[in-house]
Amino acid sequence: MNGLAVIEIPNFMTNNGVLTCFSLIFCSGLAAQTKPLPRTFSATNVSSIALTETSRQSIASEVGGAFMFPAKCDGDGNLYIRKYATDRPLLGPTVKIDSKGKRVSLFDPASFSQVKLDRADSFSPAPDGGFYQIAAVGIDHPQIYVLHFSPDGSPSTPIRLDADFQPFQFAAFANGNLLASGFQRDPQKKDDPGRSFTAVFSADGRLLAQLALEPPPYFAHATQPAGKSGVSGSQASRPTLDLSDAEAGIDGNIYALRRSAPALIYVISPAGTVIKTLNAKSHVPSLMPSAFHVSANRIAIAFWDDKTKSQTIVVTDAQSGRGIATYSDAGTLGPSFACYSADDGVFTFLHLGEGNTFEVIRAEAH
């Protein structure tokens, strides 16, 4: 099939607790603007501190099945997890779990019955306790919607975005503006490899600013073959996803992660300006980030090493990019880094135990 972009995105946990990936193949359309990169701030290397499990909590309401990844938390410590639904794998619901392990709400894209959705992707907890999620209808000429749920899980009127692209990443600003990222491709051109697309939209879906988020040329990309220093011509022509995740900061900006080595984090304003970039790397410079989370004025970036089945988590200052601490895990916590609390110094991980028991693992430095 011609003109396809292929990426791998961490997707869900199987019943043996192993993180798997789906190869996602999609089409897109329209050109991106070109802007210079903002200045880059680099995290410094610091000594590694071991993480130790402090609690393991079984969530009775979520026993069985599997979950999509990544997961997120809000400022009140509630955990948001996308459930994997075998009958509609691209439209699974998201559950909201409080700090006591109780399900608070269920956010189901199928409840938007007036829109015949084909898939729902990245989500963002809303400041009012509700929930935002980006979704799409169609492929060649997709209709893009942002679904808004009330805190109790009831659907509000979906927001139609004024753009033509295949969405994958999304985050909502505190002021109501929306950041969306994915790919565009001209369906009339079979040889069009597509291009990355990232933009900020108003709360009613109007396009406010399109961003160009090209990394420096020395960065390694997720599409580069393992064990090779170069990229073949066909692979070089494939676009790379601008963002692998994005979360709102307390300063009103969005912090958006590019899966590259070193990890690159863009700080994006509600107006669509890239204010600055931060970068961080693990003790293995070639490792790409597996997850990241923003809490208070800090960012925690996880690097999972599949060869050693261990991980490193680098915590940096969200304003200066200065390295604060580096934490190590011998692999006992697993690769599903779900939340980080800067105030408590607590790291949260997800796991499926024996009998598909859903577990929330919390760890601290010791």
Number of C-alpha atoms within 10 A of each C-alpha: 5 10 18 19 24 17 17 14 17 17 17 21 23 17 19 13 19 14 18 14 15 11 11 11 10 19 24 27 25 16 13 17 10 11 12 9 16 15 10 16 17 18 20 16 16 14 9 15 16 14 22 17 18 13 12 15 14 16 16 13 13 19 15 15 17 23 26 24 24 24 22 24 24 22 13 9 15 22 24 26 23 26 21 22 15 11 8 12 13 17 21 22 21 24 21 26 21 17 11 10 18 14 18 14 20 20 27 21 25 18 14 17 9 9 15 12 19 15 19 25 18 22 29 25 25 21 17 9 17 19 26 22 25 29 28 24 17 13 15 18 19 19 20 25 22 24 22 25 25 16 19 14 20 16 20 12 12 21 17 18 23 16 19 20 30 28 27 23 23 28 26 29 25 18 12 14 21 29 27 25 27 22 27 29 28 21 17 9 12 12 13 20 23 26 24 28 31 24 21 28 24 20 17 15 19 16 18 15 17 20 20 18 22 14 15 10 7 8 14 20 20 18 18 16 12 9 6 8 8 12 13 10 8 8 16 12 14 19 19 24 26 25 24 23 23 29 24 24 21 14 12 14 23 26 25 27 25 25 25 25 21 24 27 24 28 24 22 24 19 22 16 22 17 22 14 19 24 26 23 26 25 25 14 12 12 17 22 25 28 22 25 28 27 28 20 15 15 24 26 26 27 27 24 23 19 11 6 9 13 17 26 26 27 27 26 25 18 23 15 16 22 19 20 17 18 23 20 20 22 14 15 12 21 19 25 24 29 23 27 28 20 16 10 8 10 16 24 22 20 26 27 22 15 12 11 17 20 24 21 19 21 22 20 17 15 9
